[in-house]
Amino acid sequence: MSWRDIDKRRDGASHGKNGAGRGGLPTTQEEARQKQYRAALEAAFEKGELGKLADKLNLTSRGGATTPAPAAPTPSNGSHANASSSQSPRPEPTARPAEVAAATPAASPAAEDKSGKKKVVGKLAEDRSHLRKKLVEAVGRGEISRAAEKFLVRYPIPDDHEVLEQLLEHERESRVSEAIARIAHLLDRNQMPKRSRALCGKLRYIAETSRDTELKQAAQGLLTRLS
């Protein structure tokens, strides 16, 4: 497109909008517009955008319509696939502690009762074993008597020769009498003591020093059976 064509289009657009000045001559305002127009043309020519400016002037002369913006290109199937592959899969939500607790089946009352009983039995067995050990290892009438009372407060006199032998040194004669009676019961069942010499020594001491006649006779009777 030549400068002449551009001037013609520009002049046609100017006459259509503003008309001619006095006697068909351009007014001062029109001269200023022409100067601005020429300056814009020179700048566009230097930048290589002369064609764009001509198209713009052509559209303006037709009524100021603007060219609609081109629509965004629709992504192809391949781009959809790339976009899908670029997105990492979301992790599945983990269950909250409260939800896990709700989903976990509660233990039945019978199972809880059995578990509680086992714990109680285990605790009692541990306590009994501990108290028995204290009694068997005690030395002296005072220490033996205290350990024996701690044991007998919670448990009955056992069929245990070691425990019964220790009870023969108890400070209370009633406890000594109970121990002699239980030893006699074990002998009736042919359950002989492992430390017969130690047992006989304690029975002999009771038979010789006790002031209770019945207790002395009971001790002497056991000595006869063990000798």
C-alpha positions in Angstrom: 0.0 0.0 0.0 1.4 3.4 -1.0 1.4 6.7 0.9 -1.2 8.0 -1.5 -3.7 5.2 -0.7 -3.2 5.8 3.0 -3.8 9.5 2.6 -7.0 8.9 0.6 -8.4 6.6 3.2 -7.5 9.0 6.0 -9.0 12.0 4.1 -12.2 10.0 3.4 -12.6 9.1 7.1 -12.0 12.7 8.2 -14.6 14.2 5.7 -17.1 11.6 6.7 -16.9 12.5 10.4 -16.1 16.2 10.6 -16.8 17.6 7.2 -14.9 20.4 5.6 -13.9 23.7 7.2 -14.6 27.1 5.7 -14.8 27.1 2.0 -13.6 23.4 1.8 -10.3 24.3 3.5 -9.0 22.4 6.5 -9.4 24.2 9.9 -6.6 24.6 12.5 -7.9 21.6 14.4 -7.8 19.5 11.2 -4.3 20.6 10.5 -3.2 19.5 14.0 -4.9 16.1 13.4 -3.1 15.7 10.1 0.3 16.4 11.7 -0.4 13.8 14.4 -1.5 11.4 11.7 1.6 11.8 9.6 3.8 11.5 12.7 2.0 8.2 13.5 2.5 7.0 10.0 6.2 7.7 10.1 6.6 6.0 13.4 4.7 2.9 12.1 6.8 2.9 8.9 10.0 2.9 10.9 8.8 0.0 13.1 7.4 -2.0 10.2 3.8 -1.8 11.4 2.4 0.3 8.6 0.0 -2.4 7.5 -1.4 -2.8 11.0 -2.0 1.0 11.2 -3.7 1.0 7.7 -6.1 -1.8 8.8 -6.9 0.1 11.9 -7.8 3.2 10.0 -9.9 1.2 7.6 -11.9 -0.2 10.4 -12.3 3.2 12.0 -13.6 4.7 8.8 -16.3 2.0 8.6 -17.9 2.9 11.9 -15.4 2.1 14.7 -16.0 -1.6 14.8 -13.4 -3.6 16.6 -12.0 -6.9 15.7 -13.2 -9.6 18.1 -10.4 -11.3 20.0 -9.7 -14.8 18.7 -11.1 -17.6 20.8 -8.7 -19.6 22.9 -7.6 -22.8 21.1 -9.3 -25.9 22.3 -6.8 -28.4 23.7 -6.5 -31.6 21.7 -6.8 -35.0 23.2 -3.1 -35.2 23.6 -3.0 -32.1 25.7 -5.8 -33.4 27.9 -3.8 -36.5 28.4 -0.7 -34.5 29.3 -2.7 -32.4 31.8 -4.2 -35.4 33.4 -0.9 -37.2 33.7 0.7 -34.1 35.2 -1.8 -34.0 38.0 -0.7 -36.3 40.8 -3.5 -38.5 42.3 -4.9 -37.3 45.5 -4.2 -39.5 48.5 -7.3 -41.1 50.0 -8.3 -39.6 53.3 -7.2 -41.5 56.3 -9.6 -42.4 59.0 -9.6 -40.3 62.1 -8.9 -41.9 65.5 -12.5 -41.5 66.6 -13.7 -43.2 63.4 -11.2 -46.0 63.9 -12.4 -46.5 67.5 -16.0 -46.5 66.4 -15.2 -49.1 63.7 -13.3 -51.4 66.1 -15.6 -53.9 67.8 -15.9 -53.5 71.5 -14.8 -56.4 73.7 -17.7 -58.3 75.2 -18.4 -58.0 78.9 -17.7 -61.7 79.4 -14.2 -61.3 77.8 -13.5 -58.2 80.0 -14.7 -60.0 83.1 -12.4 -63.0 82.4 -9.5 -60.7 81.7 -10.1 -58.8 85.0 -10.3 -62.1 86.9 -7.0 -63.3 85.4 -5.3 -60.1 86.5 -6.7 -60.3 90.0 -5.6 -64.0 90.3 -2.1 -63.2 89.0 -1.8 -60.3 91.4 -2.9 -62.4 94.4 -0.5 -65.2 93.4 2.3 -62.7 93.2 1.5 -61.3 96.6 1.2 -64.7 98.2 4.5 -65.8 96.9 6.1 -62.6 98.1 4.6 -62.9 101.6 5.6 -66.6 101.8 9.2 -65.8 100.9 9.3 -63.1 103.7 8.0 -65.6 106.2 10.3 -68.5 105.3 13.4 -66.2 105.2 12.5 -64.5 108.5 14.9 -65.0 111.5 14.1 -64.7 115.1 10.7 -65.0 117.0 9.8 -61.3 116.5 10.5 -61.1 112.7 8.9 -64.5 112.2 5.8 -63.5 114.1 5.4 -60.2 112.1 5.9 -62.0 108.7 3.5 -64.8 109.7 0.7 -62.3 110.7 1.1 -60.4 107.3 0.7 -63.8 105.5 -2.2 -65.2 107.7 -4.2 -61.9 107.6 -4.7 -62.6 103.9 -4.3 -66.4 103.5 -5.1 -69.5 105.6 -2.4 -71.7 107.1 -1.0 -73.7 104.1 -0.1 -77.3 103.9 3.5 -76.3 103.6 6.2 -77.8 105.9 8.5 -74.9 105.5 5.9 -72.4 106.5 4.6 -74.6 109.4 8.1 -75.1 110.7 8.5 -71.3 110.9 5.2 -71.0 112.7 6.6 -73.2 115.5 8.7 -70.1 116.6 5.7 -67.7 116.7 5.3 -65.6 119.8 1.7 -66.6 120.2 1.1 -70.2 121.5 -2.2 -70.4 119.6 -0.3 -70.1 116.3 2.1 -72.7 117.4 -0.7 -75.1 118.3 -2.3 -74.5 114.8 1.0 -75.3 113.2 1.4 -78.6 115.2 -2.1 -79.7 114.3 -1.5 -79.0 110.5 1.9 -80.9 110.6 0.1 -83.9 112.2 -2.5 -83.7 109.3 0.3 -83.9 106.7 1.9 -86.8 108.4 -1.4 -88.6 108.3 -1.3 -88.1 104.6 2.2 -89.5 104.4 3.6 -86.0 103.5 7.0 -86.1 105.3 9.0 -82.9 105.8 12.3 -82.4 103.9 14.1 -80.9 106.9 13.1 -83.4 109.6 16.1 -82.6 111.8 15.3 -78.9 112.0 11.6 -79.7 112.6 12.4 -82.2 115.4 14.7 -79.7 117.1 12.0 -77.1 117.3 9.4 -79.6 118.5 11.8 -80.7 121.2 12.3 -77.2 122.4 8.5 -76.6 122.7 8.0 -79.9 124.6 10.7 -78.9 127.1 10.0 -75.2 127.6 6.3 -74.6 127.0 4.0 -74.0 130.0 0.9 -75.2 128.2 0.5 -78.9 129.0 -1.6 -79.7 125.9 1.0 -77.9 123.6 3.8 -79.9 125.2 2.0 -83.2 124.7 1.2 -82.3 121.0 4.8 -81.5 120.4 6.0 -84.7 122.1 3.5 -86.8 120.0 5.0 -85.4 116.7 8.5 -86.1 117.9 7.5 -89.8 118.5 6.1 -90.0 115.0 9.1 -88.5 113.3 11.8 -90.4 115.2 
